[in-house]
Amino acid sequence: MESDKYGAEVRRDEESASKLKINSVPYFVFNNKYAISGAQQPELFLEILEKVRKEELSLPVEKFTVEE
């Protein structure tokens, strides 16, 4: 590559992958909790996404007000 425009971002991704012991692609990580490795059926992705959605919806929501 002639440019290192995205070099720092790529190195951060490589470091994250190393910490998660990722050594193959494709590899998908959802909410730093669930992972799918390799080519998988769409149903597995849907199952994980639904699980993440339910977990996110069950989190408490902070109330805030906008002051003028």
MODELLER restraints for C-alpha pairs under 7 A, 6 or more apart:
rsr = mdl.restraints
at = mdl.atoms
rsr.add(forms.Gaussian(group=physical.xy_distance, feature=features.Distance(at['CA:25:A'], at['CA:38:A']), mean=6.20, stdev=0.5))
rsr.add(forms.Gaussian(group=physical.xy_distance, feature=features.Distance(at['CA:26:A'], at['CA:37:A']), mean=6.15, stdev=0.5))
rsr.add(forms.Gaussian(group=physical.xy_distance, feature=features.Distance(at['CA:26:A'], at['CA:38:A']), mean=5.11, stdev=0.5))
rsr.add(forms.Gaussian(group=physical.xy_distance, feature=features.Distance(at['CA:26:A'], at['CA:39:A']), mean=6.84, stdev=0.5))
rsr.add(forms.Gaussian(group=physical.xy_distance, feature=features.Distance(at['CA:27:A'], at['CA:36:A']), mean=5.74, stdev=0.5))
rsr.add(forms.Gaussian(group=physical.xy_distance, feature=features.Distance(at['CA:27:A'], at['CA:37:A']), mean=4.50, stdev=0.5))
rsr.add(forms.Gaussian(group=physical.xy_distance, feature=features.Distance(at['CA:27:A'], at['CA:38:A']), mean=6.07, stdev=0.5))
rsr.add(forms.Gaussian(group=physical.xy_distance, feature=features.Distance(at['CA:28:A'], at['CA:35:A']), mean=5.48, stdev=0.5))
rsr.add(forms.Gaussian(group=physical.xy_distance, feature=features.Distance(at['CA:28:A'], at['CA:36:A']), mean=5.14, stdev=0.5))
rsr.add(forms.Gaussian(group=physical.xy_distance, feature=features.Distance(at['CA:28:A'], at['CA:37:A']), mean=6.47, stdev=0.5))
rsr.add(forms.Gaussian(group=physical.xy_distance, feature=features.Distance(at['CA:29:A'], at['CA:35:A']), mean=4.42, stdev=0.5))
rsr.add(forms.Gaussian(group=physical.xy_distance, feature=features.Distance(at['CA:29:A'], at['CA:36:A']), mean=6.62, stdev=0.5))
